[in-house]
Amino acid sequence: MIERNEGFANLTAGYLFPEVAKRRKVYQTAHPDAKIISLGIGNTTEPLTPHIAKAMADYAAALGTREGYSGYGDEQGLTELRERIAAVLYPKMASADEVFVSDGAKCDIARIQSLFGRKTPVAVQDPAYPVYVDGSVIVGAAGKACASGSGYDGITYLPCTAENAFFPDLSVVKPGTLIYFCSPNNPTGSASTRAQLTSLVNFAKEHGCIIIFDAAYSAFIRNPELPRTIYEIPGARSCAIEINSFSKLAGFTGVRLGWSVVPSELQFADGTPVKQDWNRVMTTLFNGACNIAQHGGLAALDSEGIKETTALVDYYLENARLMQAALGGSNFAAAGVKVYYTGDSPYLWVQFPGWKSWDIFDYILDKCRVVTTPGSGFGPAGESYLRFSSFGHREDVQEACGRLSALTLERR
Ligand SMILES: *Cc1c(COP(=O)(O)O)cnc(C)c1O
């Protein structure tokens, strides 16, 4: 018999979202007439914009003709799309040959883990998007679950809390560590400032670390002072890989299209360019993103597409503002609830002092028929928080806000 891959045995049970779905189902079964509204999952809800949908439909139709047909393309992506990503999103910061088009950011994060292998130490923000940790566990880079049950002994957790303005103390990170960093952050919604990202880059350069910068929510940044890419920070080209995606930018969660940027200056200890091995990973373990999706990506980054996707993101940001107003109501304030939201992300991070995350999750589900996401599911530092997502139809968000405003919450 074949031995089970140790990495899978090390994974602790219970991925967050299946548990959320289970509790929702139990509640619905007990209350068949309840109209439950989800402010829980980080999935887009609004349709593709017309210009982008048409570009994909036209390309798909042309594939049915001899002239318009194309088979395999370059694994790294269409040259035109790599050029457009570089020109539109990284002017003077990255070139087309440093951009690798993919089937999405999550898939790139998984492949990054095969690039660095099991011996590279890993650090993550706490709380964090679950894929950084679980992917590291699967490849054997995270060790076993801690005896305390929170986290893995091979991973350095960097608490990001209200007390440190959601930016971690980096002094605990060992030299030569792969640091996963997400800004604007899922789940805290915090968007790091130029000064904060400068200290991150300086730390990585001084200590031989590489930053995996997840910028999946960069399109939500509205404050012009905030960097939209790590490459706005001097020195980042020699210590950072950026991962990004059309998922939240253009509603491509189902279409599937993302990209990574690996600058030519970034090197391993032996002087090998990281880009060389990343090119090898992408050409060996990946066979190119869907050509229809790539034509959608091209349309998303022309002037019409940018106009449309800005309006699409604005729609979710307006939902977030409505939720911010509802959660900032006197009923919540009287119970000591604190809402963390700066207007540069689709997520509100809300602290309920005295409550455990799953208890306040159940309470709000029961009293408001609103599904949220328990902060503790993103890491130990998320305890007592809930994440509220602004991905939803306006009328549902308004209905949910009305119910939340009517909630009475006692101080604990
Ligand atoms: C949604 C999300 C992604 C995007 O993943 P895709 O695979 O491109 O859909 C990446 N990182 C974070 C933090 C996310 O929330």
The ligand as an SDF file (V2000), in Angstrom:
LIG
                    3D

 15 15  0  0  0  0  0  0  0  0999 V2000
  -10.3020   36.1820   -3.8870 C   0  0  0  0  0  0  0  0  0  0  0  0
   -8.8650   36.1930   -3.5190 C   0  0  0  0  0  0  0  0  0  0  0  0
   -7.8980   35.8180   -4.4330 C   0  0  0  0  0  0  0  0  0  0  0  0
   -8.2960   35.5450   -5.8640 C   0  0  0  0  0  0  0  0  0  0  0  0
   -8.1990   34.2630   -6.2100 O   0  0  0  0  0  0  0  0  0  0  0  0
   -8.5050   33.7890   -7.7020 P   0  0  0  0  0  0  0  0  0  0  0  0
   -7.9800   32.3980   -7.6650 O   0  0  0  0  0  0  0  0  0  0  0  0
   -7.7740   34.6690   -8.6390 O   0  0  0  0  0  0  0  0  0  0  0  0
   -9.9880   33.8590   -7.9090 O   0  0  0  0  0  0  0  0  0  0  0  0
   -6.5710   35.8640   -4.0680 C   0  0  0  0  0  0  0  0  0  0  0  0
   -6.2080   36.2650   -2.8370 N   0  0  0  0  0  0  0  0  0  0  0  0
   -7.1140   36.6610   -1.9330 C   0  0  0  0  0  0  0  0  0  0  0  0
   -6.6590   37.1550   -0.6230 C   0  0  0  0  0  0  0  0  0  0  0  0
   -8.4660   36.6180   -2.2420 C   0  0  0  0  0  0  0  0  0  0  0  0
   -9.3680   36.9830   -1.3280 O   0  0  0  0  0  0  0  0  0  0  0  0
  1  2  1  0
  2  3  1  0
  2 14  2  0
  3  4  1  0
  3 10  2  0
  4  5  1  0
  5  6  1  0
  6  7  2  0
  6  8  1  0
  6  9  1  0
 10 11  1  0
 11 12  2  0
 12 13  1  0
 12 14  1  0
 14 15  1  0
M  END
$$$$
